[in-house]
Amino acid sequence: MTRSMDMLETAIRWTVVLLLAVMVAAIGSQVFARYLFHQSLYWTEELGRHVMVWMIFLASVLCVRRGFHLSITLLKERLKPDKQALMQLVGAIVLAYFFYMMVVHGWTLTQKTMVQRSSAIHYPMGYVYAALPVSGLLMFIVNLEVMIKAGLEFFGKRKGEAIAQPAGTGGESK
Amino acid sequence: MIIAAIFVALLLIGVPVAFTLGLTALAYIAFETPLPPLVAFQRMFTSVDSFPFVAIPFFMLAGNLMGAGGLAQRIINLARALVGHLRGGLANVTVVSNMIMGGISGSSVADCSALGSILIPAMQKQGYSPKFAGAVNATASTMGIIIPPSIPMILTGAATSLSIRDLFFGGLVPGILIGLGMLVITTRISKKRDYPKFPRATARELLKAVWRGLPAFIMVAIILVGIMTGVFTPTEASVAAVLYAILVGLIDRELTWKGFYDSMLNAAVSSAVVMIVISTAGLLTWLLAYSMIPQKLTISLAGVVDSPTTLLVVLGVVFLLVGCVLDVSPAVLLFGPVLLPLVTTVGADPIFFGVMMVFALAIGLITPPVGTTMMLSAYIAGVTIMDVARESVPYLIYMIVLLYLLIFFQGFVLWVPNYLFH
């Protein structure tokens, strides 16, 4: 399980890096066009904005798996490991509900907005809204892994192992 | 009441703040409004689908690239030539490096990790107590969001339609005052504890450090002068900073493919952490507006609080308390739009309100239980959060006193944006 999750994570990492590169290229070319060629490009702001939406929701999947999202840990740190695992488990179950809602309603929104066109480039807004159900589903999946690990640890089947932390994943800037 | 209980319970069991806000909003929609839950996710989307926010990942990326391209080290060397000869040299270097970094990056957490990962171990090696090393870095990095550019001020501006440019430059004087005050306090503490200092830099060494630090100054100039003169919008300035950082890294041949990839990933992940909170906090703010909370608050309080100064004094306390439990980004998004109508009705200056809100919440970065730069510095220094918090007390007192001095003498803050833009 951990291995397939690692592969999923690697794929998401490359995707978010690529999306950020597209953002830099889009807004960068806007700046160049404006100041060097005195032209304003009509598509850059919209593309940069929408690519950013995809980027942050996908990068959020990584944060869910690695526990990078901001949270209050003061109470948790004072508890014994088994109680910590229980809290992790309860938290993951609550999150699973949120991600489930995100998939269901995100999907409805995506379908509804397929007829709506973006204002500058005229692609269906559903392409952008799809970030909600897709990232919701991915977060649901990685959260399942967190849940199973916490559950295993709490019920003492085996020592829960923390998900290994490869270098340069942004953990240092949590 | 149930909704407040859900909010507190979820936070306490360690559900991430972003999703706690989202779940609270879902509960509010279900219990208190006739709205379908679909609206919640639509609002989460529209909260982040905003062009000024594009600057957030870019400012993060510029900061990361500077670290990977060796610029952070140059800033440290320059700071050492400037203030290294003071007692507690390296601690003072930490303060000045954070001031310079503050003019480039808009994120305290980014500065805290970029500089802290170099400076905290260096201080420990020189015999500083790790608690003190952590406290200095944690406190100094609060300047990151007060000295322009500043991500929380972008958020404040976007959420309240105040001018981001005016807010940025309103933070200039308070930020510099924090830095100068910190230098005085650090030197005093270091004298008492007999911390080491560096020999004074010769004119030649100073010149060399300035020359080597020049790329960093050009970066500050691109961002600040670019925005100041209206050549760049804040978003354009952020992308210019990214391109410039890449250029310097390439010319110096310090920027490797791996460093580039890591910087990109790190920036994407750090901005996701901020932006997911923005997305759900934006949803909650929208719900509050839907329920007319800002108007109700204004009507009920505008009669009671009649002087702008009284209001700001009270709000200062509120923000300091809020800053203890909430990170800066969600706090400005929740409180900015809710309080601004009250602020303008009572007659306080809205730009000053925005600046003082960010300032007061920045103090929250070093107050437990939730203080992000405090947590991060404690982690780097290998000590507990409370260790860092205790060592930060002198700085904390100074910052609170400064906050209130500025409330009584608002001219210090406002003359910069007024002089530049009005």
Chai-1 contact restraints between the chains, C-beta under 6 A:
chainA,res_idxA,chainB,res_idxB,connection_type,confidence,min_distance_angstrom,max_distance_angstrom,comment,restraint_id
A,R13,B,L265,contact,1.0,0.0,6.0,A-B,restraint_1
A,V16,B,A268,contact,1.0,0.0,6.0,A-B,restraint_2
A,V17,B,M264,contact,1.0,0.0,6.0,A-B,restraint_3
A,V17,B,L265,contact,1.0,0.0,6.0,A-B,restraint_4
A,L20,B,M264,contact,1.0,0.0,6.0,A-B,restraint_5
A,L20,B,A268,contact,1.0,0.0,6.0,A-B,restraint_6
A,V24,B,V242,contact,1.0,0.0,6.0,A-B,restraint_7
A,I27,B,V239,contact,1.0,0.0,6.0,A-B,restraint_8
A,G28,B,V239,contact,1.0,0.0,6.0,A-B,restraint_9
A,G28,B,L243,contact,1.0,0.0,6.0,A-B,restraint_10
A,V31,B,E236,contact,1.0,0.0,6.0,A-B,restraint_11
A,V31,B,V239,contact,1.0,0.0,6.0,A-B,restraint_12
A,E45,B,F51,contact,1.0,0.0,6.0,A-B,restraint_13
A,G48,B,V54,contact,1.0,0.0,6.0,A-B,restraint_14
A,R49,B,D49,contact,1.0,0.0,6.0,A-B,restraint_15
A,R49,B,F51,contact,1.0,0.0,6.0,A-B,restraint_16
A,M52,B,V54,contact,1.0,0.0,6.0,A-B,restraint_17
A,V53,B,V48,contact,1.0,0.0,6.0,A-B,restraint_18
A,V53,B,D49,contact,1.0,0.0,6.0,A-B,restraint_19
A,M55,B,A268,contact,1.0,0.0,6.0,A-B,restraint_20
A,I56,B,A272,contact,1.0,0.0,6.0,A-B,restraint_21
A,I56,B,M275,contact,1.0,0.0,6.0,A-B,restraint_22
A,A59,B,A268,contact,1.0,0.0,6.0,A-B,restraint_23
A,A59,B,V269,contact,1.0,0.0,6.0,A-B,restraint_24
A,A59,B,A272,contact,1.0,0.0,6.0,A-B,restraint_25
A,S60,B,A272,contact,1.0,0.0,6.0,A-B,restraint_26
A,S60,B,I276,contact,1.0,0.0,6.0,A-B,restraint_27
A,L62,B,V269,contact,1.0,0.0,6.0,A-B,restraint_28
A,C63,B,A272,contact,1.0,0.0,6.0,A-B,restraint_29
A,C63,B,V273,contact,1.0,0.0,6.0,A-B,restraint_30
A,F68,B,V273,contact,1.0,0.0,6.0,A-B,restraint_31
A,H69,B,P16,contact,1.0,0.0,6.0,A-B,restraint_32
A,H69,B,A18,contact,1.0,0.0,6.0,A-B,restraint_33
A,L70,B,V17,contact,1.0,0.0,6.0,A-B,restraint_34
A,L70,B,D327,contact,1.0,0.0,6.0,A-B,restraint_35
A,S71,B,G14,contact,1.0,0.0,6.0,A-B,restraint_36
A,S71,B,P16,contact,1.0,0.0,6.0,A-B,restraint_37
A,I72,B,L11,contact,1.0,0.0,6.0,A-B,restraint_38
A,I72,B,V370,contact,1.0,0.0,6.0,A-B,restraint_39
A,L74,B,P369,contact,1.0,0.0,6.0,A-B,restraint_40
A,L75,B,L12,contact,1.0,0.0,6.0,A-B,restraint_41
A,K76,B,G14,contact,1.0,0.0,6.0,A-B,restraint_42
A,M87,B,I13,contact,1.0,0.0,6.0,A-B,restraint_43
A,M87,B,G14,contact,1.0,0.0,6.0,A-B,restraint_44
A,V90,B,I13,contact,1.0,0.0,6.0,A-B,restraint_45
A,G91,B,I13,contact,1.0,0.0,6.0,A-B,restraint_46
A,G91,B,G14,contact,1.0,0.0,6.0,A-B,restraint_47
A,G91,B,V15,contact,1.0,0.0,6.0,A-B,restraint_48
A,V94,B,V15,contact,1.0,0.0,6.0,A-B,restraint_49
A,L95,B,F19,contact,1.0,0.0,6.0,A-B,restraint_50
A,F98,B,F19,contact,1.0,0.0,6.0,A-B,restraint_51
A,F98,B,G22,contact,1.0,0.0,6.0,A-B,restraint_52
A,F98,B,L23,contact,1.0,0.0,6.0,A-B,restraint_53
A,H105,B,P37,contact,1.0,0.0,6.0,A-B,restraint_54
A,H105,B,L38,contact,1.0,0.0,6.0,A-B,restraint_55
A,H105,B,F41,contact,1.0,0.0,6.0,A-B,restraint_56
A,G106,B,F41,contact,1.0,0.0,6.0,A-B,restraint_57
A,L109,B,Q42,contact,1.0,0.0,6.0,A-B,restraint_58
A,L132,B,F41,contact,1.0,0.0,6.0,A-B,restraint_59
A,G168,B,D262,contact,1.0,0.0,6.0,A-B,restraint_60
A,G170,B,L265,contact,1.0,0.0,6.0,A-B,restraint_61
A,G170,B,N266,contact,1.0,0.0,6.0,A-B,restraint_62
A,G170,B,V269,contact,1.0,0.0,6.0,A-B,restraint_63
A,G170,B,S270,contact,1.0,0.0,6.0,A-B,restraint_64
A,E172,B,S113,contact,1.0,0.0,6.0,A-B,restraint_65
A,S173,B,S113,contact,1.0,0.0,6.0,A-B,restraint_66
A,S173,B,N266,contact,1.0,0.0,6.0,A-B,restraint_67
A,S173,B,S270,contact,1.0,0.0,6.0,A-B,restraint_68
